[in-house]
């Protein structure tokens, strides 16, 4: 690893040259990034298979294809998004015009996790490049094969003084957080997010935190049970549940709980067969540490479906737990795996009170045909984002920001919001020399009466 201080200094010098500010330069950089991703598609898919046993379809859909969508959106719309935005000027400032300029922060740090190691490294970088910044990317050591490919792609695509990849573990993280950056973008756990925020505070560095938490799923008795089960199991088992917005636990109305579990069992079998741990398309848990943690959580309730695991392949079958105590271990931490506790409820107020008594979740999913219930949940429960009658797909669009609230994170990105995240909005008011109103200048005398006519 090159000396990080030297890299940061070189990036500062390069940014100061003004070359990254040019719109054509930024669009060319984004096009070049897309070209190199296409060149190394097969290596990316192979790395994701080695790190997480992701099947090619899932890897392409959730990682490579997602990045292509972000790139295409940014390349197409960046010229419009980057233009100065004219705004109204108060009459008290006649004669003047006002506008907002989006300017880059400078040298930014992007720290990405292991669960979607390609997408969550490159998607924020797209925003950083579009904004005109230089960037240092720190992928996770838990996904070494994908981190290596990310380093290879970005190393061939860009000069180190523009975009640089730092590989390594905790020591590399500590060294990076000891440097002063102009912006930090972190995706990961709440515990590490607190460390990043503390480090950023020492230099008053602005940051985005994309964290996680326990994202609830609510199934009302008016819901389509079959389709709800299918979509919940899909959302829970993509990447073997190692998704920050995966349904973490499910509240099912007492009248339909058993039917829902029966349907979930059917779709687990339909998706992955009788023995998911022998299915080559079923992703594995990232490492032994997390495998052991998840295996221990299986003891938190009665196993209604699943419960099998393979120590050699680090696979845990999709598992549904019932009769779960709200104080049990599985309800105290983000599960981040294919284990789904199902709790039952009689009245929706019980569910609202339960969710609101805990840290604000990153996502919430509601399955219902009741429009009044839909309005009630959206209005009274705070969460980062979510879906009505589906899971996960709210983040698969560039037309809405993705991000958390409270302990689940701060700030958002995707599409236009990625550009906004990595740029400072600089307000400019331009006054004319043709006229200068005396009202604002001393001596004031009785000018207040005239002032009240304008400002009331």
C-alpha positions in Angstrom: 0.0 0.0 0.0 1.4 3.4 -1.0 1.8 6.0 1.7 -1.7 7.3 2.3 -0.5 10.8 3.3 1.3 11.1 0.0 -1.7 9.9 -2.0 -4.0 12.4 -0.3 -1.6 15.2 -0.9 -1.2 14.4 -4.6 -5.0 14.3 -4.9 -5.2 17.7 -3.2 -2.7 19.1 -5.7 -4.5 17.6 -8.6 -7.9 18.9 -7.5 -6.4 22.3 -7.0 -5.4 22.3 -10.7 -9.1 22.6 -11.6 -9.0 19.8 -14.2 -11.8 17.7 -12.5 -14.1 20.7 -12.5 -14.6 20.5 -16.3 -18.0 19.0 -17.2 -16.6 17.2 -20.3 -13.8 15.7 -18.1 -16.3 14.3 -15.7 -18.5 12.8 -18.4 -15.5 11.3 -20.1 -14.4 9.8 -16.8 -17.9 8.2 -16.2 -17.9 6.8 -19.8 -14.4 5.4 -19.2 -15.5 3.8 -16.0 -18.4 2.1 -17.8 -16.1 0.9 -20.5 -13.7 -0.8 -18.0 -16.5 -2.4 -16.0 -17.7 -4.0 -19.3 -14.2 -5.1 -20.0 -14.0 -6.9 -16.6 -17.6 -8.1 -16.3 -16.6 -11.8 -16.1 -13.9 -11.2 -13.5 -16.4 -9.2 -11.4 -18.9 -12.1 -11.5 -16.1 -14.6 -10.7 -15.0 -12.6 -7.7 -18.5 -12.3 -6.4 -18.9 -16.0 -6.7 -15.7 -16.6 -4.8 -16.5 -14.1 -2.0 -20.2 -14.8 -1.5 -21.1 -17.7 -3.9 -23.4 -15.2 -5.7 -25.0 -16.8 -8.8 -24.3 -14.8 -12.0 -27.9 -13.6 -12.4 -28.1 -12.3 -8.9 -24.6 -10.8 -9.0 -25.4 -9.0 -12.3 -28.8 -7.8 -11.2 -27.8 -6.4 -7.8 -24.2 -5.3 -8.5 -23.2 -4.8 -12.2 -26.5 -4.0 -13.7 -27.3 -1.6 -10.9 -24.1 0.3 -11.5 -24.8 0.5 -15.2 -28.2 2.1 -14.5 -26.5 4.7 -12.2 -23.9 5.4 -14.8 -26.4 5.8 -17.6 -28.6 8.1 -15.6 -25.6 10.3 -14.5 -24.0 10.5 -17.9 -27.3 11.5 -19.5 -28.5 14.1 -16.9 -25.2 15.5 -15.5 -25.1 18.4 -17.9 -28.5 19.6 -16.7 -27.9 18.8 -13.0 -24.6 20.6 -12.9 -25.9 23.9 -14.4 -26.3 26.9 -12.0 -29.8 27.0 -10.7 -31.5 30.4 -10.9 -33.8 31.2 -7.9 -36.0 34.2 -7.0 -34.5 37.3 -5.4 -36.4 39.2 -2.7 -37.7 42.6 -3.7 -35.7 44.1 -0.9 -32.5 43.3 -2.9 -33.6 45.0 -6.1 -31.8 45.1 -8.5 -30.2 41.6 -8.3 -30.2 38.1 -9.5 -29.6 34.9 -7.5 -28.4 31.4 -8.3 -27.0 28.3 -6.8 -23.7 26.6 -7.9 -22.9 23.0 -7.2 -19.2 22.8 -6.4 -17.2 19.7 -5.5 -15.9 19.2 -1.9 -12.4 18.2 -3.0 -10.8 14.9 -1.9 -13.4 12.4 -0.7 -13.2 9.0 1.1 -15.5 6.2 0.2 -15.6 3.2 2.6 -17.6 0.3 1.3 -18.8 -3.0 2.9 -18.5 -6.7 1.9 -22.2 -7.6 1.2 -22.5 -5.9 -2.1 -18.8 -5.2 -2.5 -18.8 -4.0 -6.2 -22.0 -2.0 -6.2 -21.4 -0.2 -2.9 -17.9 0.7 -4.0 -18.7 2.0 -7.4 -22.2 3.6 -7.0 -20.9 6.3 -4.5 -17.8 6.8 -6.7 -20.1 7.7 -9.6 -21.5 10.5 -7.5 -18.1 11.7 -6.4 -16.8 11.7 -10.0 -19.9 13.5 -11.3 -19.5 16.1 -8.6 -15.9 16.9 -9.7 -14.1 15.4 -6.8 -11.0 13.3 -6.4 -11.6 10.0 -4.5 -10.0 7.4 -2.4 -12.0 4.1 -2.3 -11.6 1.7 0.6 -13.3 -1.7 -0.2 -13.8 -4.3 2.5 -11.2 -6.9 3.4 -14.0 -9.4 4.0 -14.6 -9.6 0.2 -10.9 -9.8 -1.0 -11.5 -11.1 -4.5 -14.0 -8.3 -5.4 -11.8 -5.7 -3.7 -8.9 -6.9 -5.8 -11.0 -6.5 -9.0 -12.2 -3.1 -8.0 -8.6 -2.1 -7.4 -7.6 -3.5 -10.8 -10.4 -1.7 -12.7 -10.0 1.7 -11.0 -6.2 1.4 -11.2 -6.3 0.9 -15.0 -9.1 3.4 -15.5 -7.8 6.4 -13.6 -4.5 7.9 -12.3 -3.8 7.6 -8.6 -3.9 11.3 -8.2 -7.6 11.2 -9.3 -9.0 7.9 -8.0 -7.1 5.5 -5.8 -8.0 2.2 -4.1 -6.7 1.3 -0.6 -7.0 -2.4 0.2 -6.4 -3.8 3.6 -8.2 -4.3 7.0 -8.6 -2.4 10.2 -5.1 -0.9 10.1 -5.8 0.6 6.7 -9.1 2.0 8.0 -7.4 3.6 11.0 -4.8 5.2 8.9 -7.4 6.6 6.4 -9.5 8.0 9.2 -6.5 9.7 10.6 -6.3 11.8 7.5 -8.3 15.0 6.8 -10.8 14.5 3.9 -13.3 17.0 2.5 -16.1 14.5 2.6 -16.6 10.9 3.9 -19.1 8.4 2.5 -19.4 5.3 4.7 -21.6 2.2 4.2 -21.5 -0.4 6.9 -22.6 -1.3 10.5 -23.9 1.1 13.1 -20.9 0.3 15.4 -18.3 1.2 12.8 -20.4 4.1 11.6 -20.0 5.7 15.0 -16.2 5.3 14.8 -16.2 7.0 11.4 -18.4 9.8 12.6 -16.1 10.4 15.6 -13.1 10.6 13.3 -14.9 12.9 10.9 -15.8 15.2 13.9 -12.2 15.9 14.7 -11.9 17.8 11.4 -15.5 18.9 11.1 -15.7 16.7 8.0 -19.2 16.4 6.5 -20.3 12.8 5.8 -22.9 10.4 4.7 -23.6 7.3 6.8 -25.4 4.4 5.1 -26.0 2.0 8.0 -28.7 -0.6 8.8 -30.8 -1.8 11.6 -33.8 -4.1 12.1 -36.1 -3.5 9.2 -39.7 -4.7 9.9 -42.1 -6.3 7.6 -45.9 -6.1 8.4 -48.4 -8.4 6.8 -52.0 -7.3 7.3 -54.9 -9.8 7.0 -56.1 -8.1 3.9 -52.9 -8.8 2.0 -52.5 -11.3 -0.9 -50.9 -14.0 1.2 -49.3 -16.0 -1.6 -47.7 -13.0 -3.3 -46.7 -11.5 0.0 -44.9 -14.7 1.0 -43.1 -14.9 -2.4 -41.9 -11.4 -2.2 -40.8 -11.5 1.4 -38.8 -14.7 0.9 -37.2 -13.3 -2.2 -36.2 -10.1 -0.3 -35.0 -12.1 2.7 -32.9 -14.6 0.7 -31.2 -12.4 -1.9 -27.5 -12.6 -1.0 -28.6 -15.1 1.7 -30.1 -12.2 3.7 -26.9 -10.2 3.8 -28.6 -7.1 2.7 -29.0 -3.9 4.8 -32.6 -3.5 3.7 -33.6 -7.2 4.0 -36.8 -7.8 6.0 -35.3 -8.4 9.5 -38.4 -9.6 11.3 -42.1 -10.0 10.3 -45.3 -9.0 12.1 -48.2 -11.1 10.7 -51.8 -10.7 11.8 -53.0 -13.5 13.9 -55.7 -14.5 11.4 -53.2 -15.1 8.6 -49.9 -16.0 10.4 -50.1 -19.8 9.8 -51.2 -19.4 6.2 -48.3 -17.0 5.6 -45.7 -19.3 7.1 -47.1 -22.2 5.0 -46.8 -20.1 1.8 -43.2 -19.0 2.8 -42.2 -22.6 3.2 -43.5 -23.4 -0.2 -41.5 -20.6 -1.8 -38.3 -21.4 0.0 -38.6 -24.9 -1.5 -39.6 -23.5 -4.9 -36.6 -21.1 -5.0 -33.9 -23.3 -3.5 -35.1 -26.9 -3.4 -35.5 -29.3 -0.5 -31.8 -28.7 0.5 -30.8 -25.1 0.0 -27.4 -25.8 1.6 -26.6 -28.1 -1.3 -27.9 -25.6 -3.9 -24.9 -24.1 -5.9 -27.0 -21.0 -6.6 -27.6 -20.2 -3.0 -25.2 -17.6 -1.6 -23.1 -18.4 1.4 -22.4 -16.4 4.6 -19.3 -14.3 4.1 -17.1 -15.8 6.8 -16.9 -18.2 9.8 -17.4 -15.3 12.3 -20.8 -14.3 10.8 -21.7 -18.0 10.2 -21.2 -18.8 13.9 -23.2 -15.7 15.0 -26.1 -16.6 12.8 -26.0 -20.3 13.8 -26.4 -19.1 17.5 -29.4 -17.0 16.6 -31.3 -20.2 15.5 -31.8 -20.9 19.2 -33.8 -17.7 19.7 -37.2 -19.4 18.9 -39.0 -22.4 17.6 -37.9 -23.4 14.1 -40.9 -23.5 11.8 -39.0 -23.9 8.6 -35.4 -24.6 7.8 -32.7 -24.6 10.5 -30.2 -26.6 8.4 -26.6 -25.4 7.8 -23.4 -26.6 6.1 -20.2 -25.7 8.1 -18.0 -26.5 5.1 -19.7 -24.2 2.6 -20.9 -21.6 5.3 -24.5 -21.9 4.0 -27.5 -21.6 6.3 -30.9 -22.5 4.9 -33.7 -19.9 4.9 -35.1 -20.3 8.4 -38.4 -19.0 9.9 -38.6 -18.7 13.7 -41.9 -18.6 15.6 -42.7 -18.1 19.3 -39.9 -15.6 19.5 -39.6 -13.5 22.6 -39.1 -9.8 21.7 -36.2 -9.7 24.2 -34.4 -12.7 22.6 -31.0 -12.3 20.9 -32.5 -12.5 17.4 -34.5 -9.4 18.2 -31.7 -7.4 19.7 -29.4 -7.1 16.7 -29.6 -6.8 12.9 -29.7 -10.4 11.7 -28.0 -9.9 8.4 -28.6 -13.5 7.3 -31.4 -15.8 6.2 -33.2 -16.1 9.5 -36.7 -14.5 9.8 -38.5 -14.3 13.1 -42.3 -14.1 12.6 -44.3 -12.4 15.4 -48.1 -12.2 15.4 -50.3 -9.2 16.3 -54.0 -8.5 16.9 -54.1 -4.7 16.6 -51.9 -2.5 14.4 -51.3 -0.1 17.4 -49.2 -2.9 18.9 -47.0 -3.0 15.9 -46.6 0.8 15.7 -45.7 1.0 19.4 -43.2 -1.8 19.1 -41.4 -0.3 16.1 -41.4 3.2 17.4 -39.9 2.1 20.7 -36.8 0.9 18.9 -34.1 2.6 16.8 -35.5 3.9 13.5 -35.1 1.2 10.8 -33.5 1.6 7.4 -36.5 0.1 5.7 -40.1 -0.9 6.3 -42.3 -3.2 4.3 -46.1 -3.3 4.5 -48.3 -5.8 2.8 -52.0 -4.7 2.7 -55.0 -3.8 0.6 -56.1 -1.3 3.2 -55.3 2.2 2.0 -56.0 3.8 5.4 -53.6 1.4 7.1 -51.0 2.3 4.4 -51.4 6.0 5.2 -51.2 5.4 8.9 -47.9 3.4 8.8 -46.3 5.9 6.4 -47.4 8.9 8.6 -46.7 7.5 12.1 -43.6 5.3 11.7 -40.2 6.9 10.8 -37.9 4.8 8.6 -35.4 5.4 5.8 -37.6 4.1 3.0 -39.6 1.1 2.0 -42.2 -0.6 -0.1 -45.9 -1.3 0.0 -46.6 -4.9 -1.1 -43.0 -5.6 -2.0 -39.4 -5.7 -0.6 -36.0 -4.2 -1.5 -37.1 -2.7 -4.8 -37.4 0.9 -3.5 -33.7 1.2 -3.8 -33.5 -0.1 -7.4 -34.3 3.3 -8.9 -32.4 6.5 -9.6 -35.5 8.5 -9.2 -35.6 8.4 -5.4 -32.9 8.9 -2.8 -31.8 5.9 -0.7 -30.7 6.5 2.9 -31.5 6.0 6.5 -32.7 8.1 9.4 -31.6 8.2 13.1 -29.4 5.2 13.9 -30.0 3.7 10.4 -28.0 6.5 8.8 -27.9 10.0 7.5 -27.9 11.4 4.0 -29.0 9.8 0.8 -27.8 8.9 -2.7 -28.7 7.3 -6.1 -29.3 9.3 -9.3 -29.6 13.1 -8.8 -29.1 12.6 -5.0 -25.6 11.1 -5.6 -24.6 14.3 -7.4 -26.1 16.4 -4.6 -24.4 14.4 -1.9 -20.9 15.0 -3.3 -21.4 18.7 -4.1 -21.7 21.8 -1.9 -24.5 24.1 -2.9 -22.9 27.6 -3.1 -25.4 30.5 -3.1 -24.6 33.6 -5.1 -26.4 36.9 -5.3 -25.3 39.3 -8.1 -26.2 43.0 -7.6 -26.4 45.6 -10.3 -24.3 48.8 -10.3 -27.2 50.7 -11.9 -29.2 51.4 -8.8 -28.5 51.5 -5.0 -31.4 51.9 -2.6 -30.6 54.1 0.3 -33.1 52.4 2.7 -30.6 50.0 4.2 -27.9 52.5 5.0 -27.5 54.6 8.2 -28.6 57.0 9.4 -31.9 55.1 9.9 -34.1 57.8 11.4 -37.7 56.8 10.8 -36.9 54.5 7.9 -38.4 51.6 9.8 -41.9 52.6 8.7 -40.9 52.1 5.1 -39.1 48.9 5.9 -42.3 47.5 7.4 -44.0 47.9 4.1 -41.5 45.6 2.4 -41.0 43.1 5.3 -44.3 42.2 7.0 
